[in-house]
């Protein structure tokens, strides 16, 4: 199989994985990464979360707004610097994090199917 075909097959599997994840969890993979990145007992700033996602600050801002609208996170003002926005998980966000952790096994098969295209 030529490398271009392998790349296309990997792309299809990744698309399917993201689609299944969204259907099963009601959130995107990027939203899930933010939820996973937020500690359960304290807040994080947008810059840290942007680094976890490895996307632009503006894209991170859109993802944070979506999670806020879905009531998975809350935004608070920094104590030392009132310009800094901090984000933390709500009870609903904590439950979503646990729900996703419980369903991780479902995605292992899709990830394993990627491995055969890597050789």
C-alpha positions in Angstrom: 0.0 0.0 0.0 1.4 3.4 -0.9 2.0 6.1 1.7 -0.8 8.3 0.3 -3.3 5.5 0.7 -2.1 4.9 4.3 -2.5 8.6 5.1 -6.0 8.6 3.7 -7.0 5.5 5.6 -5.6 7.0 8.9 -7.6 10.2 8.1 -10.8 8.2 7.7 -10.3 6.3 11.0 -9.6 9.6 12.8 -12.7 11.2 11.4 -14.7 8.1 12.4 -13.2 8.2 15.9 -14.1 11.8 16.4 -17.6 11.3 15.0 -18.3 8.3 17.3 -16.8 10.2 20.3 -19.1 13.2 19.6 -22.2 10.9 19.2 -21.4 9.0 22.4 -20.4 11.9 24.6 -22.2 15.0 23.2 -18.9 16.9 23.2 -16.0 17.2 20.8 -12.5 15.7 21.3 -11.1 19.3 21.9 -13.8 19.9 24.5 -12.9 16.6 26.2 -9.2 17.5 26.3 -10.1 20.8 28.1 -12.3 18.8 30.6 -9.4 16.3 31.1 -6.9 19.2 31.5 -8.8 21.0 34.2 -7.9 19.8 37.7 -10.8 18.7 39.8 -10.0 21.0 42.7 -8.6 24.2 41.2 -8.7 26.5 38.3 -6.5 26.9 35.2 -5.9 29.9 32.9 -6.8 29.9 29.2 -3.1 30.0 28.2 -2.4 26.7 29.9 -5.4 25.1 28.3 -4.4 26.4 24.9 -1.1 24.7 25.4 -2.7 21.5 26.3 -4.8 21.6 23.1 -1.9 22.9 21.0 -4.3 25.3 19.2 -4.5 29.1 18.9 -5.8 31.2 21.7 -8.8 32.2 19.7 -9.8 28.6 19.0 -9.3 27.8 22.7 -11.6 30.7 23.5 -14.4 29.3 21.3 -14.0 25.9 22.9 -14.1 27.4 26.4 -17.2 29.4 25.5 -19.0 26.2 24.2 -18.1 24.4 27.4 -19.3 27.3 29.5 -22.6 27.4 27.6 -23.0 23.7 28.2 -22.3 24.4 31.9 -19.3 22.0 32.1 -17.0 24.8 33.2 -17.2 28.2 35.0 -15.2 31.3 34.4 -13.9 33.4 37.3 -11.7 36.5 37.5 -8.1 36.0 38.8 -7.5 37.2 42.4 -4.1 38.8 41.8 -4.7 40.0 38.3 -8.3 40.9 37.5 -7.6 40.7 33.8 -6.8 37.0 34.0 -9.7 34.6 33.5 -9.6 31.3 35.3 -11.6 28.2 34.4 -12.8 25.3 36.6 -15.0 22.3 36.3 -18.6 22.4 37.5 -20.3 19.4 39.1 -21.7 18.6 35.6 -18.2 18.9 34.2 -16.8 16.5 36.8 -19.5 14.0 36.0 -18.8 14.3 32.2 -15.1 13.7 33.0 -15.9 10.5 34.9 -18.4 9.4 32.2 -15.7 9.8 29.5 -13.1 7.9 31.6 -15.5 5.0 32.0 -16.0 4.7 28.2 -12.3 4.9 27.2 -12.3 1.2 26.4 -14.8 1.7 23.5 -12.2 3.7 21.6 -9.3 1.3 22.0 -10.3 -0.8 19.0 -10.5 2.2 16.7 -7.0 3.3 18.0 -5.7 -0.3 17.4 -6.9 -0.1 13.8 -4.6 2.9 13.3 -1.6 0.8 14.3 -1.9 -1.5 11.3 -1.5 1.5 9.0 1.6 2.8 10.8 3.9 -0.1 9.7 
